[in-house]
Every structure is written in C-alpha cells, then in structure tokens.
C-alpha cells in the first residue's frame, strides 16, 4: 500500500482529493520539473481540441479531408494510417478551430488511451481532428515542436498527463489541465539537439515507408497493376451461375475491380496458389477483458497492436494465465495476420519473440511452401491485391470479420526467386530504417529525462554515445556548443539571477530533409497508399501557428 501525505491547501487549489493525483511517483516527477526552469504549456503553445459536432454520417473511407481520431495515435507515440476516414471539404471548412497543421503536437484526451502523443510531421494540405485529440501548436520562437514532443512522451510529461486525468465512467484530460502542464526548459542548444533527433527519427520513418512502397511497386509491376486504380462501377452484368458458385448475390461482391485483381493474379506467368496451400494456419485465443492488466511483462496482442512494421504493447496478462495459454505463443518465422476488426494486417516475426499471447482476431501463419519466402509473403498480405480480396469477402459488414475459410482461399501470386529476393531486400531495409527511427525517438526521450534528473552535460554525453557510429551523429554538429547562448534563448526565465529574465528565444534554423523519394509530395500522413496503414511525413516550417507577440513565460519554483 502506498501512502502520500499532502497539504490540504494543495488539494483545495487543484480541486482534487483522489489518490491518483497524489500518487508518489507523479508528485516526485512534477517536483523535479518545477525545481528547474519550466514553462506552462499554455505560455509556449496554442491549445485547442478537435471537433465536438456529430458528423459520423459524413464519413467516407475513400476521399475528402482526412479526419483524425483518438485511435489514430499508437502506443508507440506515432500517428498511424489504419482505417482512415475522410469528411467532405464543405464540412471541414466549418471546423476551423479544429484544423491541424504541420508540427502540431497531438495528445489523446479522452478514454483509456489518454496521454498518447503524436507529432504531425507532414500533413496533407487539409487535416482536421475530433474532440478526442488535444492540439498543442508551438508558438514561434517559444519552443521547438520536436522538443515538446520528446518531453510529453518522456516520463515527466506522461506522469503529469496521467496525474491530471479526471472522470468516472469515461476519463480524460480537460483543456484547462492540459494548459497547466509544466514543460521543463533546458538550454537552446540542448532543446535544438533533441528537436533534431526527433525530426531525424520521423524522417527515418518516411524512408522506411518509401522503401516498403518500392517493394510493393515491384510486386504490382510484375502483375501489370502498377497503374491500377480501384473504382466502383454503377452497374455490371454477371451470370447466375457465378452467384451460385460464390454463395453471394450482393452487388458489392461482384464489383469489376475485384475481378480485375483476380484476373491479374490467375494470369500471371509465374503461377499462383491459395494461402491455405502455402501456410498452415493456427487460431489464437481471447482471454476476456477481465484478464487485462495495464502493466506487466507479457503483452496480450490485439489487432490494434499489430502493424506491418511492429507489435505495440498496451494490455498485459498474468504469468499464470500465460502458462495456461502457452500453446498460443508465436514463434520465430511465423506471420501474425489479422482477420477481425482491421483484417489484412500482416507482421513477420523475424527474431525470437518475447513472451506474448495474440488475441482471437489474429491468426498465426507458418510457411510450408518453400517456393515463397516469409518477407515476400508478408508484403503480399499487406498489399492492395489481398486487401481488395478482403474487401470483397467482408463487404457490407458493420464489424469486419474475415472467416478462416475465406482466408485460406486468398490468391497469392508466386513471383520468381529473383523478384522475391529483390522484394525481401527492400523489406529488410525498410524494417532496419523503422528500427533506427524508433531508436532515435527513444534516445531523444531518454536524453530529456537524464537532463532533468542529472544535468545537460551528462545527457548530451549519453546521447553522443548512443548515436556513435550512426549517420545521425551529424544531428549534433554545431548544436551543443551553443548550449550557453543564454542571451538569445532565455526570455522570461526566472532564474536565480533576476538580471537574466526578459530575453527572447531565438527561432531555430529550418530543418529540411531531402524531398526525393518514391512517395513524392505530401508523403505520409493523409496520403493514400496501398498496404501501409501508418503515417508520418516530411518536416518543414510551421504552418497555421498563431503569432504570439508576448514573451514566453518561463518560471522557476518559488
């Protein structure tokens, strides 16, 4: 049992008497931040949230303006492209308060996943969010968005968000509490270094996606589908015998676009086979929500935790339950493949996996046909040619459910060994880039924690050591020597010497990654791509940022 003793004045000031607010680790984290220089979030960023109007009837899954929801932020603190929805541009124009721009930092503020954070790295021209997302738009010259993202994802940001959560049935973070979050302020050079590590990490994600897309292009080009576009025909004619064979009479199943995909596969010169002949399929298991744990060592992997690039962790189960269900432990070489909710997400386990149990909405595939390698098959399963087969099979369902017998009948083209090897190399490169991205973001987050717990010198030395040998070591060149540029960085910081307050923060140099690559303009978030269901993009100057002429208010503990 944990006991915390707090002054009644503290409880009265915050209007909180619950144990959550006074949890010792939350209080300790908060005290460490306010013991140094800090800013209230509202003083360095414009705070708002997404749309509160009911517009679900306007949703479209194919075109319009992308509408971000709380579920579009992952537990890995990145935006994803799973189950994208769009709204008409006319509706978007009425939601000006909830428009999202490049470099906005998003926080989920409603529900069980409150506190997930995402950086809007390269949005399309128009983007909007719903009310489950809080928006922090950094004021120019007050804080760099990459540093703000790193702080909010680190322990000291997350503890404050979790501490501020209110509510009974549906919990969340209200905007006044979001505005009062305290952000640790460090030297100009340190914050800029962290910002650049974060931006480089997101750029690696773009490179990863582009490489994955180029692998898919090889597949589609081989099938003669490189320029293929999905379209819905108003009418078409089929034979009655086709309805008997398919066991379906609905128009959706017989859309000509599905027939075009099937024809391309079946006419491929290299041949094809059904998935059921290529792999063995094992079902996984449901444990029930009563068995879920918020913390633990053994993740329970649900469909929402699955992506082509990684498995995220959100819910856990006990060691005792794992022992009972250990026959469902995935093995190296298997492919986890979703069949419910968001069917058609495949992840290849190419290393010895940690202990985990996948949910009943996920299948375990084990290759038994040596004519195909696992990376190639995984890419095919994540591609448009399988996604369209899924759309045909589950069309019209409210809750998408792809039956195992339908999964087994999925058509898989068998490319030549050389082409499979070419695709495999690109997939491997894509995964390596994704690992680098994740590593850089973790380094940025940890560097902020070390600077708060010890000092900036220790943090920067640690960061240099972690990046040693990486091409990203160039991130730090010319930055850290500027750490003492107090005269140009510390406006409003009430430090021990009052003479140092009232100095204006400099605007960091623009960071411009290469615009080359397969994805072209507006790559990442909001872009329609075949088979990739996560999103990020290129970094550029802030758009839509309010111009606050007042000085940043940076405070020190009384």
N, C-alpha and C positions, 0 to 999 in steps of 0.2 A: 504494500500500500504506500502511495506517495502522499505526503502532506506538505502543503505550502501555506505559509503564514503571510498574509498581505494586509496592508493598511486599509481600513475602511474607506479612507479618502480616495485611494486608488480605484476601489470597486465602484464608488459613487461617481467619480469623474468619468469612468468608462461605461457606466451603467451596465456592468457585468458582475455577476456573483457566481457564475458557473465555474466548475473546476477546470474545464477546457482552457479558459482564458488565463488561468493562473498555473497552468502546467509548468513544472520547474524548468524543463528544457526550453520552453517557449519564452519564459521570463528571462532566463540566462542569455538566450540569443538576442533578445531585444536590448538588454542592458549592455551587451558587448558592442552593439551598433551605436547606441546613443552615448557611449563612453568616448567615442571618437567624433570626427566631423560627420555630419549627416544632413540630408535634405528630406523634407516631406515630399512625397511623390507629387502632390498637387502643385508644389512650387517649381517643379522641373519638367512637368508633363501635363498636357491637357487630358483630362479624364472624362470619359463618357462610357456608354454601353450601347449594345445593339438594339434593334427594333423590337418594340413591345406589341405591335399590332399582330393580329392573327391573319397570316397570309398563306397558310399551307395550301389552300386551294389554288394558289398561283404557281406552285412549284412545277418545275419542268426538269427532266433529267437529261435533256439534250442541248438546249440553247437558252440564251438570255444572259443575265448578270449573275455571277456566282454568289450564292447566299451561304455564308459561313455559319456553322452551328457549333455548340459546345463539343459535340462528338468529333469535330474536325481537328481537335487538338489531341495528340497522342501522349501517353505517359512518358515517352522519351523526349517530351518538350519540343516537338516538331509538328508543323501542320501536315495533314495528310490529304490525299485525294481519293479516299474511299467514299463511295456513294454520294457523289457530288450532286447538289440540286441547284437550280437556277430560278430566277424570278424575271418577269418581264421588265424591260427597261423603264417603262412608264411607272411601275411600282417602285423601282429603285430611285427614280427622281423624287419621289415623295418622302424618302427616308434619309435626308441629307445628314441628320445628326449621327446616323449610324454608318456612314460611308467609311471605308477603310483605305488607308494609303500605305505606300512603301515605308518600311521601317517602323510601322506601328507595332507595339508590343501588346499581345492579346493575353488575357487571363480568363479562364473559365470561372464564373462567379455564381453558378447555380448547380446544385446536385452533388452527387457522390464524388465527382471528379474535380470539385472546386480546387483551384490552385495550379492547374496545368497551365503552362506558359508557352507561347509561340511568338516567333518573330516573323513579321510579314516581309519576306525577303525580296520577292519580285512579283507583285500582284499584277493582274491584268489591268487594263485601263480603268475598269469599273469593278468595284467589290463592295459588299455590304455584309453586316453580321446581324445575328439575332440577339435577344436580350440575355442569353446565357454567356455572352462574352463581354468582358470589360475591355476597354481600349485605353491604352496609355500612349499618347503621342508626344514624344520628347520635344520640348521647346528648343529651338536652335540656340546653340551655344551654352545650354544648361547641362545637358548630359548626352552622352552618345548612346544610341539605341542598343548597340551590341553589349555595352557595359551594363545598361539597365536590364537587358535580358539575362545576362550572366548572374547579376545579383539576385533577381527574382527567382531564378532556378536553383540558386545555391541554398544551403541550409538556412542562412539568415533571412533570406527572402521567404522561403517556404514556411518556416516556423511562424513568421508574422502573419502570413495569409491564413494558415491553419488556425492560429490563435484568434483571428478576427471573425472566423465563421460563426454565424448566428443561425437560429431557427430550430424548429422541432421536426415536423414531418418532412419538409424539404428545406435543407440547409443551404446556406450560400454566403457570399460576401457582398455587403451592400456598398454602394459607391462612396458614401461618407467615410467608411472604414478603409476602403481602397485608397482614398485620397490621403489618409493619415499614415499610410505605410512609410516607414523611415528607411531611406536609402543611404547606405554607407558611402561617404565620399572620400576618394583617395586622390593622389596626385594626378595631374593632367597626363603625364607620361604613362602612368600605370593604367588609368582608365582607357587611354587610347590603345595601349597594347592589348588589353583584354578585348576591347571592341574589335580590333583587327583579327584576333584569334577566332572570335565568334563568327565574323564575316567570312573568314577563310574556311571555317568549318562548314558553313552553309554553301559556300562555293563548291566545296568537295562533294556535297550532296547533289548539286546540279551536274557536276561532271559524272557522278555515278549514274544519274538518271539518263544523261545523254548517251553514255556507254551502253546502258541497258537498252535504250531505244535503238541504238545502232545494231545491237544483236537481234532485236525483233525485226528490224528492217531486212536483215539477211534472210530471215525466215519468210517474211511476206514476199520479198522479191523472188525467192525460189518458187513460190506458189503462184506468182503472177498477180499478187494482191497488193503490191507496193502503193498503188494509187487508188485502192478500193475505198469507197465511201459507203457507210451504212445509210440506207434510205428506206422509208416506208412507202409502199405503193398503195394507192387508193383502192384499187381492185385488181384481181387476178383470177384466173380460172385453173382449177385442178381437177383431176379425175377422182371419182367417187372411191375407186379402189385405193387411192392414196390415203384417204381418211380412214379406211378400214385398217390398212397396214399400220398407220401411225396411232390409231386409237384416239384420234383427236379430230374435232370438227370445227374448232375455233379458227378464225381468220389469222390470228397472231402467229400460230404455229407454222402456217404456210406462207408467211411473208417471203417474197422472192430473194431478199437479202440473205436469208438462211440457206436457201437453195444454192446461191452463188458460192457461199463458203464451202458447203458440202461438195459441190462440183469441183472446186479448185483442189480440194484435198484428194478426192477419189480419182481425179485425172492426173495427179502428179506422177511423173515418170519414175520416181524413186519408190513409189508404193506408199501404203498406209496400213494402219491396223487400229483396232479398238483399244481403248485404255485397259479394259478388262483382260486383254490378252498380253499386255505389256507389263502390267504390275499386279501384284497381289494387294488386296485392299483389306484393311482392318478398321473396324469401327472403334471409336473411343467412347468415353463414358461421361455421364452427368453426375455430379456429386450433390447438387441441390444448394441453393443459396445459404441455407443454414450452416453449411460446412465451410463457407468462405471466411477467410481471415484477411485483415488489412495488412498484416505484416507476417513475415515468415521466411523460410528458406526454400520452400517447394512451391513454385508457381502453378496455379491452375490456369491453363492457357485456353482462353476463349477466342472466338472468331475475331473479336475486336482487337485482340493482341497479335494477330497474325498479319504479316505483310510479306511481299516478295523479298524484302531485304532483311528482316529481323523478326524476332519474337520479343514483344514487350511484356513487362510484368505489372500486374495490377492487383489480382487476388491470389491468395495462397491457401494451402490446405495443410493439415497437421501431418506429422511424421507417421502417426498411427494409421491415418486414412491412406496415406501413400503406400504403406506396406500392404494394405488390403488390395490396392489397385495397381500394384507394381507391374502387372502384366501389360498395362497400357503405357508404360514408359517408352517414349520414342527412342530409336537407335540411330547411330550414325549411318548415313546413306539413305535414310528414309526421306520421303517428301510429305510434309503436312499439307493437307488440301481441304479447304473449307467447302461444305455442302449446304449450309443453312445460313440465313441472315444475309451474308455477303458471299454467296457461293463463287468459287473460282479463284480463290487466293491460294497460291502455292508457295511453300518455303522449303528449300532443300537443306537438310541438316548435314553439313559437310565437315563437322567436327564432332568429337564426343560430347553429347549434350549433357547439361546438368540435370538433376532430378526435376521432373515435371510431369504433369498429367494433362493431356489435351481434353477439351470438352467434347460432348456428343455431336457437336456441329462440325467436327473436324475428322477427317479420315487419315489414316497412315498408309502411304503407298510404298511398296517395296519393289524395286525393279527386278524383273525376271527375264526380260528380253535383252540380250547383250548387244543387239543392233542399235541400241539407244543409250546415251549416257544421261546421268541424272540431271546435270545442269541444263542440257538441251531440253529434256522433258519438262523441267520446271519452267523454263522460258515459254514453251508451247502452252502449258497450262495457264500461264499468266497472260497469254496473248489474246488478241481480238478474235482469233479463229475458234478458240474454246469459249470465250465469253459470249460470242453470238450463239453458239450451240446451247449454252446455259440459258440465255435469254429466250430462246425458242422453247426449251423444255419447261421452264418455270413461268412462262408468260401468263399474266393475269393474276398471279398470286399476290395476296396482301403481305404475308410473311413468306419470304422466298425460301423454298425447300427443294433441294435437288436430290431426288431419290437415288440410292446406291445403284439401282439397276440402270438408271439413266447415266450415271457417272461411268459405269462400265462400258456403255455404248458410245462414249465420246470418241470421235475420229481424231487420230493422231498421224500426221504425215511423217514419213521416215526419210529424212534427208541423208545425203551421202556422209560418209565418215569425215571427209574433209570439211564439209559445211558444218557438221555438228561440232567438230573441233574448233572451227573459227568462232562459232557462237559460244562455245564453252569458255574460250579465252576471254571474250568480251564480258561474259557474265562474271568470271573470276575477277577481272579488273574492276568491274562495277562494284562488287562486294568489297574489294580492298579499299576503294575510294570511300565507300559508305563507312567502313571501319575507321578510316582516317578522320572523317567528318565527326563521327561520334566521339572519338578520342580527343579531338581538338576542343569540342564543346565541353567535355568533362574537365579538360585541363583548365579552360577559362573559368569554369565554375569553381574548381578547387583552388585556383590561384586567388580568387576573391576571398574565399574562406581563410586561406593562410594569411593574407594581408590583414584581415580583421583580427585573427587570433594571435598573430605574432607581429609582423611588420611587412612593409612592401619589399624591402631588400631580400628577406627570406623568401617571400612569394615569388619574386622575379627570378631569383636563382633557381628555385624549384622548377619554375616554368621553363627556363632556359634548358635545364637538364632534361625535362620531358620532351622538349622539341629538338633536342640534339640529334643531328643526323636527318631530320625531316627537312623537306624543302621549305616548310613553313617557318624555319628559323629566321627567314628574311622578314617575317612579320615584325620582329622586334628591332630590326636595324633602325637606328636613328630615332627610336621612340623613348627608350628608357633613360637615355642621357638627359631627356627633357623633364625628368620627374620633379626637378626643383623649380620649375617655371612658375613659382607661386604668384609672381606679379601679374601674370596673364591668365591665371586659372582660378583663383580662389575668391572671386567676388562674393561677398556676403558671408564668408566663413567666419564664424565667431570662435576664433581660436584663443589661446591664452594671451596672445598679444593683440589688443584691440586695434592696434595700428594696421593690422593685416586684413581687417574686414573692408569690404567695399570694392573688391577688384573683380573685373569682368572676365568670365571664362572665354577662352578662345574657341572658335569653331574649328573642329578637326579638319585635316585635309580630306578631300574626297577620295574615296576608295573605289577604284574602277577595275573589276576583274575583266578578263577577256570576254568579248561579246561573240566570239566564234563558237562554233559547235553545232551539233545536229539540230538542237531544239530551236535555234533562231530567236526571234523576238518573243518577248513575254513567256519565256520558258518557265515551267514550274507551276506555281500556284494558279489555279484557274484555267490552265491550258488543257485542252482535250488531248489526251494521248492514249494510245492503245496499250492496255495491260499494266500501266503504272498507276497506283492508286494513292500516291502520296505527293506532296507538293512543296516546293520552295522555288527560289528563283534568283535572279541577279540582284546585286546591291547597287544602289545609286543614290542620288541626292534625295532628301526627304521631300515628299510632295504633300500638300494639304496641311502642313504643320502651322499651327497658329503662331503668329508673331507676338511674342510677349516682350514688351519693351522694358518691363520691370526687371530688376536684378534677381538672380537666383538667390533664394533664402537658404543658406547653409548654416546649420546650427551646431552647437556643442552643448553637451549635457551641463545642466546647472551646477 
